[in-house]
Amino acid sequence: MKLSKNDQKETNNQLEEKNEMYIDGADTIARKEGSRSYSKKKSTFAPHQQGFSLDSYPENIDEFQVFKDDPYLNDFKEHFRVRNDAFRQQLTHILRAENSLEDFAKGYKRYGFNQEGDNLVYREWAPSAKEIYLTGDFNSWNRKQYPLQKDAFGNWEIQIPFNSQGKPIIPHGSRIKAHVLTANNEWVDRIPVWSKRVIQDENSKLFDGQFWWPEKNYQFQHPRPHKHHALRIYETHIGMAGIEPRVHTFAEFTRDVLPRIKDLGYNTIQIMAVAEHAYYGSFGYHVTNLFSVSSRFGTPEDLKNLVDTAHSMGIHVLMDIVHSHASKNVNDGFNNWDGTDYQYFHEGAKGNHDLWDSKIYNYGKWEVLRLLLSNLEWFMTEYMFDGFRFDGITSMLYKHHGMGVGFSGGYHEYFNHDAEIETLVYLMLANELVHEIYPDAITIAEDVSGYPTLCRKVKEGGVGFDYRLQMAVPDKWIKLLKEKRDDDWDMEDLVWTLTNRRSDEKCIVYAESHDQALVGDKTLSMWLFDAQIYENMSTLSHETLTVNRGIALHKMIRLITIALGGEGYLNFMGNEFGHPEWIDFPRQDNGWSYHHCRRRWDLVDDQLLRFRFFNNFDRDMIHLESHFKWLNSRYNYVSTKNQGDKVIVFERDNLLFVFNFHPTQSFENYKIGTNIAEDHLIIMDTDEPHYGGHDRVRAGHEKPFPYIQENFNGRPYCLNVYIPSRCAMVLTSVSQAHNYWNQKKLLNEAKKHH
């Protein structure tokens, strides 16, 4: 991105005046912060060659495509004007001071530890600190030997010459800290904010910075995979990815879990809890060190090898990034680093997230923007991540953080004075940066509010995300299983929940993620089987009514979710095979137990247990989508929502999906509509024996259903089918079916040969 001459027309004061109604004057984006300087100087970094002009973003909001696509947004143009002006203003400042957005986001090349000439340079931004010294194992923790010098912008620096071998005097892997005289005249030891690695002391349980300067840098062997037609995401947590009740590692995940994911057909993994978090039980959401990968899982090189190996399998790797808040931890994190509560966060009560017991970033500060944007750049360039799932977006978007506020979908709920313009500007910059680094990068927003235009491009009037999570769907499934009898399931309401999304913004849908399984709730399989998941999952035992119901509904829920609910699909690790119980990290209340913080792969690997049926079904379902690519299709048509029969029928691209949720009633010669002008065959059904079913529609896989040239339920053709109770079927034309089976046969033969 380069600043065009036309962007010099409007002064900062004019922009501030225009934005005053939305932006708190104390935190206005135009305010000069810390190391911001507008003097004409050479950029710290090499000139950026791939950027584009600020002219890419319309100054006149009337040009935004979102208003043409959704005329109802026109009543809220003032919000878009203020948001766009603030974005253009901040981007103008960045381009003027730093040459390009990507250069601005290379803060890790200036702060922390870097080589400049024959010197090791350590820099820290701490405007309120009074004195800072570098100390550690390398000087026997002499806390006054290596002082840093402060410049006019709050930056502290020390340059230490390399030794005679041309290496830093600080040994690789040794512990380091900054010794700080804070604004409160208190001497404290602090972990450098831009540390690339931190480790925990086994005795004190406190964390120290670890000087990470390996002899050889990891060399990636495989390029990023080509962009897939749609995302099929396998959500993972490294520490709980093994059978044993302990913390598992990057290396173990690469060896043991990646092959499972590849076999299942998922094309993307989303890794939780990557950034260091002192408290393991926070699930990685109370980040204490932004640039350090969690040392409990292994080394930076171990994570790079994981990403590299995934890329070799054609699998994208996303990081669950937490920029919505940070840990309050003072000793292990960067809260109160220089003695003030406003260095990186809002001052006073505004800087506290009461529900999460954490700190809230001040996104209007120059150095906070640099820190967070550099964090994205770091993980994309150093670790080759393909994108991010941004956590807690709802909390970021509004001054009320979504606490105690419900959203019905009315636009007035989003575009008002509760909107956090500074945060929106940060998210717009973040999305532009990520896609500038890698045009095919993936960004996903976790937003429960449904903020319109969140997943539209910035130049179209959006915030720039590629996808949002369809969070209403898993909540619906839990509600049905917890509160409703099967006879009372409302088919129309279910279809509404699955299809209620903005047509111009893509959604990642899921039946359950990690959220649904956290302690206090439990997995879908646990809701379905309850105590019988312990007693009756052996194929040698009698199939009870509860087990029969659970096996049927678990598959039907997942199939209708991926088939109708979004443009991408997500599954949390282990839930594909009906993982029992719930997730509970070790904590004082459970005696620091890891029992519920692991994945029981032994259950799915045991051929005498019914869990393997779920795994078989999930694998075939995912591979079916890989072949027909319906997630990429914007076309779907629901022709039947029969409440009495509990039958749902819909088309997605060139497939016909039929669901009978009735607990006892099967239907013969059931008339359904179709748009496919050819005889139909079943290519998959939930009642197949290797899915734990009873093979009640086997004939439909072999003998075609004749299509009838008769309008029915709004479709030009129809056919009569047999639909057993609690069964779902996927049909397509005879020609498409045979093509699919031939392709499947070739893939299976290639797999056996490999």
VOGU-3710 file (C-alpha; in Angstrom, 3 decimals, decimal comma):
1> mklskndqke> 0,000/0,000/0,000  1,359/3,413/-0,977  0,030/6,846/-0,104  -1,287/8,676/-3,173  -1,026/12,431/-3,599  -4,795/12,766/-3,484  -4,779/11,569/0,096  -3,042/14,740/1,293  -6,179/16,834/0,751  -7,804/16,464/4,139
11> tnnqleekne> -5,976/17,430/7,301  -5,918/15,362/10,437  -7,873/18,014/12,318  -10,694/17,886/9,794  -10,871/14,109/10,079  -10,886/14,259/13,870  -13,744/16,759/13,793  -15,771/14,517/11,455  -15,240/11,462/13,655  -15,852/13,148/16,990
21> myidgadtia> -19,385/11,767/17,318  -18,075/8,183/17,316  -14,571/8,360/18,775  -13,741/9,139/22,374  -11,574/12,242/22,334  -9,169/10,776/24,867  -8,390/7,843/22,578  -8,864/9,375/19,157  -7,061/7,602/16,391  -5,344/10,812/15,322
31> rkegsrsysk> -3,582/11,204/18,675  0,205/11,080/18,600  1,477/8,055/20,519  4,872/6,855/21,630  7,239/6,270/18,726  4,981/7,801/16,084  6,855/10,382/14,087  5,922/12,159/10,874  9,328/13,534/10,019  10,560/12,726/6,537
41> kkstfaphqq> 12,896/9,875/7,274  14,065/6,708/5,627  11,976/3,686/6,600  13,546/1,259/9,040  12,655/-1,489/6,583  13,268/-2,009/2,900  10,686/-0,302/0,644  7,623/-2,439/0,059  7,239/-3,460/-3,573  3,895/-5,270/-3,710
51> gfsldsypen> 1,505/-2,796/-2,135  -1,292/-0,800/-3,676  -2,503/2,760/-3,393  -4,876/4,167/-0,829  -6,970/4,918/-3,906  -8,031/1,262/-3,704  -10,408/2,345/-0,948  -13,237/4,686/-2,013  -13,243/7,991/-0,190  -16,886/8,481/-1,129
61> idefqvfkdd> -18,858/5,789/0,670  -21,647/6,006/-1,901  -19,348/3,930/-4,101  -19,417/0,998/-1,663  -20,845/-2,165/-3,168  -22,526/-3,130/0,111  -25,122/-0,372/-0,351  -25,985/-1,675/-3,801  -26,285/-5,242/-2,537  -28,288/-4,330/0,557
71> pylndfkehf> -30,309/-1,095/0,254  -31,367/-1,301/3,917  -27,811/-0,314/4,852  -28,384/3,134/3,338  -30,167/4,272/6,497  -26,901/3,792/8,387  -24,453/5,488/6,054  -23,194/7,768/8,824  -21,676/4,753/10,586  -19,934/3,687/7,395
81> rvrndafrqq> -18,732/7,228/6,699  -17,185/7,586/10,148  -15,690/4,086/9,969  -14,251/4,665/6,502  -12,844/8,088/7,370  -11,154/6,671/10,468  -9,716/3,759/8,473  -8,360/6,003/5,717  -6,949/8,392/8,297  -5,104/5,688/10,203
91> lthilraens> -3,821/4,070/7,032  -2,634/7,477/5,816  -0,640/7,932/9,035  0,916/4,485/8,664  1,887/4,941/5,026  3,286/8,389/5,697  5,384/7,298/8,668  6,312/3,717/7,773  6,229/3,504/3,972  3,772/0,571/3,838
101> ledfakgykr> 1,371/-1,349/6,021  3,546/-4,442/5,856  6,638/-2,478/6,868  4,708/-1,101/9,830  3,861/-4,679/10,803  7,501/-5,766/10,882  7,917/-4,471/14,412  9,527/-7,762/15,429  12,521/-6,767/13,286  13,019/-3,680/15,408
111> ygfnqegdnl> 11,774/-4,636/18,872  12,904/-7,549/20,970  16,268/-9,093/20,069  17,723/-8,591/16,602  21,065/-8,438/14,859  22,148/-5,079/13,478  25,634/-5,197/12,000  27,930/-6,874/14,506  25,690/-6,069/17,447  22,890/-7,761/19,289
121> vyrewapsak> 20,230/-5,082/19,766  17,445/-5,278/22,328  14,641/-2,721/22,131  11,503/-2,221/24,178  8,745/0,385/24,044  8,040/1,432/27,637  7,352/5,184/27,754  6,656/5,360/31,510  9,566/3,231/32,692  12,348/5,152/34,450
131> eiyltgdfns> 15,213/2,692/34,055  15,606/-0,629/32,246  18,460/-3,153/32,392  18,971/-6,432/30,543  19,803/-9,371/32,776  19,794/-13,158/32,783  21,835/-16,313/33,001  24,456/-14,794/30,717  25,591/-12,294/33,395  24,625/-14,343/36,461
141> wnrkqyplqk> 21,548/-12,124/36,891  23,523/-8,965/37,602  20,594/-6,587/37,350  22,537/-3,354/36,824  25,257/-4,373/34,360  23,541/-3,733/31,003  21,484/-0,498/30,990  19,163/0,473/28,133  18,959/4,032/26,832  15,673/5,841/26,212
151> dafgnweiqi> 14,800/8,019/23,214  12,216/10,795/22,922  9,437/8,392/21,930  9,617/5,973/24,836  11,817/3,420/23,086  14,600/1,802/25,125  17,634/0,253/23,462  20,913/-1,490/24,166  23,519/-2,651/21,647  25,848/-5,444/22,734
161> pfnsqgkpii> 28,746/-6,332/20,395  29,032/-9,936/19,236  31,890/-12,002/20,639  35,037/-12,941/18,713  33,197/-15,871/17,085  30,618/-13,479/15,664  27,892/-14,692/18,003  25,779/-13,022/20,714  27,278/-13,104/24,187  23,930/-14,455/25,403
171> phgsrikahv> 23,902/-18,245/24,936  21,078/-19,794/22,940  18,426/-21,202/25,271  19,490/-19,202/28,332  16,999/-17,313/30,474  16,640/-13,532/30,189  14,548/-10,733/31,640  14,386/-6,967/31,763  14,937/-5,328/35,143  12,654/-2,293/35,230
181> ltannewvdr> 12,215/0,733/37,453  8,532/1,371/36,824  6,519/4,577/36,824  5,670/3,729/40,426  9,360/3,655/41,451  9,202/-0,093/41,922  11,978/-2,416/40,742  10,562/-5,461/38,946  11,716/-8,172/36,562  9,764/-8,330/33,309
191> ipvwskrviq> 9,740/-10,693/30,333  10,615/-8,796/27,138  7,307/-8,134/25,381  8,586/-9,233/21,963  10,181/-12,455/23,282  10,242/-15,232/20,705  10,179/-17,887/23,408  9,431/-18,111/27,132  9,767/-21,071/29,490  8,410/-21,923/32,909
201> densklfdgq> 10,617/-22,461/35,919  9,689/-25,811/37,429  10,327/-24,621/40,972  8,815/-21,135/41,096  6,289/-21,862/38,290  7,036/-18,368/36,960  7,974/-17,811/33,340  11,216/-16,348/32,023  12,167/-15,131/28,607  14,405/-17,584/26,769
211> fwwpeknyqf> 16,979/-16,244/24,351  16,234/-18,139/21,137  19,078/-17,879/18,625  19,543/-21,328/16,989  22,604/-22,067/14,872  20,398/-22,804/11,875  16,964/-21,502/11,096  14,292/-23,977/10,081  13,974/-24,235/6,306  10,463/-24,905/5,048
221> qhprphkhha> 10,396/-27,641/2,408  6,844/-27,304/1,142  4,924/-24,328/-0,263  1,522/-23,303/0,978  -1,210/-25,463/-0,583  -3,274/-24,108/-3,433  -6,525/-22,469/-2,382  -9,273/-25,023/-1,808  -12,805/-24,570/-3,134  -14,104/-24,457/0,459
231> lriyethigm> -12,822/-24,986/3,978  -13,313/-28,261/5,816  -11,714/-27,368/9,146  -10,419/-29,716/11,809  -10,215/-27,691/15,037  -7,389/-28,893/17,250  -5,622/-28,349/20,556  -2,074/-29,663/20,708  -1,848/-30,342/24,433  -4,960/-32,507/24,600
241> agieprvhtf> -4,359/-34,316/21,291  -3,141/-37,598/22,773  -4,545/-40,528/24,728  -2,421/-40,226/27,850  -3,508/-37,811/30,631  -0,733/-35,249/30,137  0,301/-32,356/27,904  1,105/-33,541/24,394  3,484/-31,955/21,919  3,781/-30,497/18,428
251> aeftrdvlpr> 5,974/-33,431/17,413  3,442/-35,991/18,620  0,638/-34,196/16,828  2,642/-34,163/13,586  3,376/-37,877/13,859  0,088/-39,191/15,228  -2,774/-36,813/14,455  -1,998/-35,202/11,092  -2,282/-38,563/9,266  -5,738/-39,053/10,805
261> ikdlgyntiq> -6,842/-35,623/9,602  -5,527/-36,303/6,120  -7,321/-39,647/6,006  -10,605/-38,060/7,071  -10,377/-35,567/4,202  -10,220/-32,279/6,100  -8,242/-29,663/4,172  -7,601/-27,173/6,985  -6,532/-27,400/10,598  -7,224/-24,665/13,096
271> imavaehayy> -4,833/-24,781/16,033  -5,900/-23,393/19,372  -3,688/-22,100/22,179  -0,567/-21,464/20,075  0,598/-18,246/21,753  2,067/-18,670/25,234  -0,419/-18,632/28,086  0,815/-19,061/31,628  -2,407/-20,730/32,799  -2,986/-23,944/30,827
281> gsfgyhvtnl> -6,605/-24,065/31,957  -7,404/-20,866/30,051  -7,555/-22,977/26,850  -5,060/-20,487/25,426  -7,400/-17,506/25,666  -5,458/-15,630/28,368  -2,368/-14,899/26,320  0,699/-13,762/28,235  3,251/-13,573/25,380  2,107/-12,722/21,870
291> fsvssrfgtp> 5,175/-13,820/19,892  6,109/-16,948/21,845  4,554/-20,275/20,947  3,596/-22,266/24,015  6,772/-23,941/25,265  4,773/-26,725/26,945  4,107/-28,099/23,434  7,696/-27,980/22,186  10,080/-25,670/20,351  9,392/-23,137/17,585
301> edlknlvdta> 11,066/-25,546/15,181  8,627/-28,287/16,201  5,692/-26,056/15,294  7,300/-25,091/11,987  7,731/-28,756/11,154  4,072/-29,366/11,972  2,986/-26,593/9,594  5,435/-27,760/6,933  4,191/-31,347/7,186  0,567/-30,246/6,981
311> hsmgihvlmd> 1,379/-28,248/3,858  2,960/-31,328/2,316  -0,415/-33,044/2,793  -2,278/-30,193/1,089  -3,666/-28,978/4,418  -3,978/-25,285/5,293  -3,000/-24,287/8,842  -4,878/-21,558/10,700  -3,987/-20,088/14,064  -6,617/-19,251/16,664
321> ivhshasknv> -5,457/-15,682/17,343  -6,535/-13,857/20,498  -6,410/-10,089/19,993  -9,707/-9,394/21,735  -8,125/-9,301/25,194  -5,003/-10,367/27,099  -4,095/-11,875/30,438  -3,991/-9,649/33,519  -0,929/-11,603/34,659  1,760/-9,085/35,611
331> ndgfnnwdgt> 4,663/-11,423/36,371  4,398/-13,626/33,276  2,705/-11,284/30,809  2,917/-7,661/29,723  0,220/-6,055/31,849  1,654/-3,104/33,838  4,994/-3,714/32,142  6,230/-0,144/32,675  4,175/0,401/35,823  1,091/1,852/34,137
341> dyqyfhegak> -2,165/0,098/33,280  -2,450/2,061/30,009  0,771/1,084/28,209  -1,006/-1,378/25,904  -4,503/-1,366/27,370  -7,189/1,192/28,086  -6,744/3,075/31,315  -8,844/2,303/34,358  -12,141/0,430/34,215  -12,335/0,692/30,421
351> gnhdlwdski> -9,272/-1,526/30,213  -10,832/-4,377/32,188  -12,982/-7,125/30,737  -15,103/-8,028/33,749  -16,597/-11,203/32,282  -13,270/-12,673/31,174  -11,148/-11,199/34,006  -8,667/-9,853/31,464  -7,331/-6,691/29,876  -8,683/-4,857/26,807
361> ynygkwevlr> -6,294/-3,408/24,246  -6,332/0,273/23,331  -6,630/-0,212/19,576  -6,284/3,508/18,934  -2,672/3,608/20,135  0,057/3,591/17,542  2,286/1,074/19,313  -0,640/-1,212/20,124  -1,501/-1,287/16,435  2,127/-2,041/15,633
371> lllsnlewfm> 2,253/-4,797/18,253  -0,889/-6,589/17,097  -0,331/-6,195/13,365  3,265/-7,342/13,777  1,960/-10,365/15,646  -0,042/-11,373/12,560  2,878/-10,740/10,226  5,206/-12,737/12,501  3,148/-15,899/12,506  2,491/-15,725/8,774
381> teymfdgfrf> 6,102/-15,177/7,764  8,034/-16,994/10,500  5,691/-19,980/10,889  3,950/-19,939/7,492  0,434/-19,956/8,911  -2,179/-19,580/6,184  -4,473/-17,343/8,184  -6,301/-16,835/11,433  -9,502/-17,463/13,304  -10,005/-14,235/15,278
391> dgitsmlykh> -11,414/-14,994/18,709  -13,906/-12,847/20,612  -14,836/-10,470/17,807  -18,187/-9,596/19,385  -16,393/-8,267/22,450  -14,221/-6,108/20,225  -16,973/-4,602/18,093  -18,999/-2,918/20,829  -18,352/-0,804/23,891  -20,656/-3,106/25,860
401> hgmgvgfsgg> -18,563/-6,109/24,654  -21,769/-8,047/24,016  -22,335/-8,469/27,750  -26,008/-8,482/28,679  -27,021/-7,520/25,152  -29,107/-9,573/22,761  -29,111/-9,206/18,996  -32,298/-9,726/17,023  -30,809/-8,737/13,670  -32,060/-5,170/13,492
411> yheyfnhdae> -29,412/-2,932/11,904  -29,878/-0,319/14,613  -28,319/-2,803/17,055  -24,998/-2,697/15,189  -24,611/0,769/13,700  -24,886/3,074/16,678  -22,799/4,833/19,319  -21,913/1,509/20,958  -19,788/0,596/17,941  -16,039/0,654/18,679
421> ietlvylmla> -14,674/2,512/15,674  -11,031/2,154/16,727  -11,443/-1,606/16,975  -13,192/-1,794/13,622  -10,297/0,129/12,081  -7,817/-2,315/13,602  -9,751/-5,300/12,221  -9,894/-3,676/8,775  -6,145/-3,057/8,848  -5,523/-6,598/10,087
431> nelvheiypd> -7,515/-8,155/7,262  -5,839/-5,981/4,654  -2,403/-6,843/6,033  -3,032/-10,591/6,131  -4,267/-10,613/2,538  -1,401/-8,378/1,425  1,126/-10,840/2,860  -0,654/-13,782/1,223  -3,566/-13,060/-1,149  -5,140/-16,501/-0,537
441> aitiaedvsg> -4,929/-16,131/3,239  -7,972/-17,082/5,309  -9,509/-14,984/8,074  -12,476/-16,143/10,144  -14,409/-14,028/12,630  -15,930/-15,474/15,780  -18,880/-13,124/16,110  -22,127/-14,092/17,776  -23,834/-10,760/17,090  -24,092/-11,062/13,311
451> yptlcrkvke> -22,529/-7,669/12,517  -23,448/-6,994/8,845  -20,585/-6,456/6,342  -18,089/-8,160/8,659  -17,197/-10,551/5,837  -17,197/-8,129/2,938  -13,992/-6,689/1,503  -12,852/-3,372/2,938  -12,991/-1,676/-0,459  -16,619/-2,829/-0,765
461> ggvgfdyrlq> -17,567/-1,293/2,580  -16,840/-4,283/4,797  -14,415/-5,221/7,566  -12,525/-7,685/5,393  -13,004/-11,164/6,902  -13,421/-14,138/4,581  -15,780/-16,110/6,821  -17,771/-15,820/10,022  -18,676/-18,681/12,339  -22,325/-19,749/12,136
471> mavpdkwikl> -22,643/-19,888/15,908  -26,422/-20,231/16,122  -26,369/-23,751/14,659  -24,499/-25,622/17,440  -26,591/-23,770/20,007  -29,718/-25,032/18,248  -28,555/-28,656/18,361  -27,733/-28,466/22,056  -31,087/-26,835/22,770  -32,978/-29,543/20,867
481> lkekrdddwd> -31,167/-32,384/22,629  -31,419/-30,814/26,078  -34,922/-29,381/26,015  -37,044/-31,045/23,321  -38,480/-34,499/22,785  -37,760/-35,864/19,311  -41,477/-35,589/18,474  -41,337/-31,852/19,220  -38,473/-30,944/16,918  -39,665/-28,129/14,663
491> medlvwtltn> -38,538/-28,780/11,079  -39,251/-25,269/9,857  -37,362/-23,715/12,753  -34,439/-26,081/12,161  -34,237/-25,172/8,479  -34,494/-21,486/9,389  -31,546/-21,778/11,765  -29,425/-23,584/9,179  -30,192/-21,134/6,368  -30,485/-17,846/8,272
501> rrsdekcivy> -27,326/-16,135/7,089  -26,431/-13,224/4,854  -26,243/-14,346/1,250  -23,236/-12,117/0,541  -21,107/-13,263/3,497  -19,668/-16,762/3,854  -20,167/-18,806/7,015  -18,317/-21,688/8,644  -20,952/-24,005/10,062  -20,510/-26,718/12,684
511> aeshdqalvg> -22,605/-29,060/14,788  -20,245/-28,686/17,744  -16,865/-27,152/18,464  -14,743/-27,018/21,604  -17,226/-24,526/23,111  -20,052/-27,039/23,307  -17,893/-29,601/25,122  -16,381/-27,412/27,837  -17,020/-28,404/31,430  -20,586/-27,542/32,351
521> dktlsmwlfd> -21,777/-28,958/29,042  -20,825/-32,047/27,054  -20,362/-33,423/23,561  -23,338/-34,206/21,320  -22,633/-37,903/21,644  -22,805/-37,588/25,422  -26,182/-35,855/25,167  -27,365/-38,642/22,865  -26,030/-41,706/24,703  -25,648/-40,468/28,267
531> aqiyenmstl> -24,544/-43,313/30,582  -24,915/-45,899/27,822  -21,827/-44,489/26,140  -19,906/-46,383/28,851  -21,934/-49,592/28,797  -23,372/-50,315/25,355  -20,903/-49,126/22,713  -19,481/-52,591/22,110  -20,623/-54,307/18,924  -20,847/-57,481/21,008
541> shetltvnrg> -23,555/-55,968/23,212  -27,242/-55,547/22,416  -28,108/-52,354/20,552  -30,508/-50,604/22,902  -33,082/-48,048/21,788  -30,877/-45,273/23,208  -27,846/-46,482/21,261  -29,898/-46,914/18,086  -31,228/-43,368/18,399  -27,820/-41,924/19,233
551> ialhkmirli> -26,061/-43,577/16,303  -28,740/-42,387/13,876  -29,060/-38,791/15,084  -25,335/-38,176/15,489  -24,862/-38,833/11,770  -27,996/-37,002/10,644  -27,112/-33,898/12,661  -23,672/-33,679/11,107  -24,875/-34,356/7,573  -27,662/-31,765/7,517
561> tialggegyl> -25,293/-29,251/9,132  -22,589/-29,560/6,473  -25,139/-29,892/3,678  -27,324/-26,868/4,407  -25,680/-24,687/7,039  -22,824/-22,777/5,430  -20,035/-22,317/2,939  -17,428/-24,046/5,096  -17,507/-26,742/7,776  -15,744/-27,227/11,108
571> nfmgnefghp> -15,315/-30,185/13,445  -13,521/-30,282/16,766  -10,883/-32,964/17,208  -12,400/-36,299/18,185  -16,031/-35,292/17,819  -16,112/-36,953/14,394  -16,125/-40,313/16,170  -18,474/-39,288/18,968  -15,928/-38,505/21,656  -17,559/-39,035/25,052
581> ewidfprqdn> -17,901/-36,737/28,048  -16,576/-33,176/28,022  -13,432/-31,038/28,159  -12,039/-29,989/31,518  -8,492/-28,698/31,836  -6,443/-29,435/34,955  -7,332/-26,995/37,711  -7,534/-26,885/41,470  -11,224/-27,855/41,576  -10,602/-31,135/39,724
591> gwsyhhcrrr> -7,382/-31,981/41,526  -5,279/-30,847/38,554  -6,516/-33,844/36,590  -5,867/-34,392/32,868  -8,555/-37,075/32,628  -10,919/-34,902/30,572  -8,148/-33,052/28,768  -7,122/-35,631/26,173  -8,454/-37,451/23,116  -9,365/-41,125/23,340
601> wdlvddqllr> -8,125/-42,321/19,939  -8,119/-45,838/21,374  -11,929/-45,789/21,279  -12,125/-45,235/17,530  -9,255/-47,620/16,831  -10,963/-50,494/18,670  -12,808/-52,472/16,005  -15,199/-53,901/18,605  -16,538/-50,481/19,580  -19,236/-48,539/17,752
611> frffnnfdrd> -17,210/-45,316/17,722  -15,581/-46,462/14,491  -18,979/-46,242/12,750  -19,059/-42,496/13,348  -15,515/-42,150/12,056  -16,379/-44,107/8,898  -19,374/-41,900/8,291  -17,486/-38,651/8,871  -14,712/-39,717/6,505  -17,148/-40,583/3,725
621> mihleshfkw> -19,198/-37,440/4,316  -16,121/-35,228/4,059  -14,858/-37,034/0,957  -18,325/-36,761/-0,608  -18,153/-32,994/-0,185  -14,625/-33,004/-1,594  -15,939/-34,612/-4,773  -19,185/-32,683/-5,277  -17,977/-29,393/-3,774  -21,406/-28,286/-2,596
631> lnsrynyvst> -19,986/-25,951/0,059  -18,772/-23,745/-2,768  -22,258/-23,613/-4,298  -24,486/-20,662/-3,465  -27,444/-22,638/-4,780  -29,741/-24,438/-2,380  -33,463/-24,955/-2,458  -35,535/-26,407/0,376  -38,616/-28,023/-1,122  -40,007/-29,907/1,888
641> knqgdkvivf> -40,288/-28,949/5,580  -43,018/-31,298/6,711  -43,588/-30,872/10,425  -45,935/-33,831/10,845  -43,775/-36,273/8,914  -40,548/-34,728/10,276  -39,156/-34,757/6,723  -36,797/-32,206/5,184  -35,815/-32,278/1,505  -33,473/-29,851/-0,226
651> erdnllfvfn> -31,093/-29,497/-3,130  -27,535/-28,256/-2,840  -25,890/-27,841/-6,211  -26,455/-31,144/-8,084  -27,302/-33,242/-5,016  -30,649/-34,047/-3,426  -30,688/-34,474/0,371  -33,561/-36,255/2,118  -33,948/-36,390/5,934  -36,549/-38,210/7,978
661> fhptqsfeny> -36,203/-37,178/11,635  -39,341/-39,053/12,686  -38,426/-41,377/15,585  -40,736/-44,239/14,500  -42,462/-43,548/11,178  -41,010/-44,741/7,872  -42,548/-43,724/4,547  -42,977/-45,724/1,352  -43,408/-44,034/-2,030  -42,850/-40,631/-0,449
671> kigtniaedh> -43,117/-37,958/-3,147  -40,323/-35,392/-3,191  -39,445/-32,622/-5,631  -36,222/-32,380/-7,595  -34,538/-30,198/-10,162  -32,464/-33,048/-11,630  -33,868/-34,185/-14,980  -32,601/-37,758/-14,746  -33,224/-40,918/-12,785  -31,714/-40,819/-9,277
681> liimdtdeph> -29,469/-43,104/-7,254  -28,536/-42,982/-3,573  -24,804/-42,359/-3,218  -24,725/-42,207/0,571  -27,137/-42,841/3,412  -26,796/-42,790/7,180  -28,219/-46,320/7,529  -25,355/-48,135/5,800  -23,941/-51,041/7,877  -20,384/-49,676/8,082
691> ygghdrvrag> -21,918/-46,541/9,662  -23,665/-48,655/12,309  -26,968/-48,713/10,397  -29,319/-51,450/9,229  -29,072/-51,117/5,439  -32,771/-50,384/4,938  -32,307/-48,479/1,641  -29,666/-50,673/0,006  -31,852/-51,111/-3,081  -31,735/-47,369/-3,744
701> hekpfpyiqe> -27,983/-47,579/-4,285  -28,446/-50,107/-7,066  -31,844/-49,541/-8,686  -32,538/-45,985/-9,888  -35,566/-43,986/-8,781  -37,350/-42,874/-11,986  -37,879/-39,152/-12,160  -41,365/-37,947/-13,087  -41,974/-34,866/-15,209  -44,414/-33,319/-12,771
711> nfngrpycln> -44,128/-30,119/-10,778  -44,023/-30,744/-7,055  -43,237/-28,434/-4,148  -41,887/-25,809/-6,524  -39,617/-28,198/-8,417  -40,040/-29,167/-12,077  -39,758/-32,907/-11,406  -40,463/-35,395/-8,656  -39,792/-38,978/-7,607  -41,144/-41,444/-5,077
721> vyipsrcamv> -38,736/-42,817/-2,491  -38,664/-44,986/0,606  -37,509/-43,039/3,674  -36,916/-45,081/6,841  -37,285/-43,429/10,240  -34,242/-41,550/11,534  -32,469/-41,857/8,217  -30,914/-39,449/5,734  -30,044/-40,071/2,092  -28,002/-38,248/-0,530
731> ltsvsqahny> -29,148/-38,758/-4,128  -27,901/-37,556/-7,483  -28,352/-38,397/-11,144  -27,358/-41,843/-12,362  -24,546/-40,405/-14,466  -23,166/-38,322/-11,561  -23,429/-41,338/-9,231  -21,410/-43,618/-11,501  -18,804/-40,898/-12,025  -18,485/-40,502/-8,252
741> wnqkkllnea> -18,137/-44,248/-7,667  -15,496/-44,542/-10,391  -13,493/-41,676/-8,888  -13,846/-43,183/-5,422  -12,600/-46,541/-6,696  -9,550/-44,951/-8,316  -8,730/-43,022/-5,133  -9,028/-46,148/-2,990  -6,737/-48,087/-5,349  -4,183/-45,259/-5,300
751> kkhh> -4,356/-45,152/-1,507  -3,742/-48,908/-1,252  -0,819/-48,673/-3,669  0,697/-45,780/-1,701
//
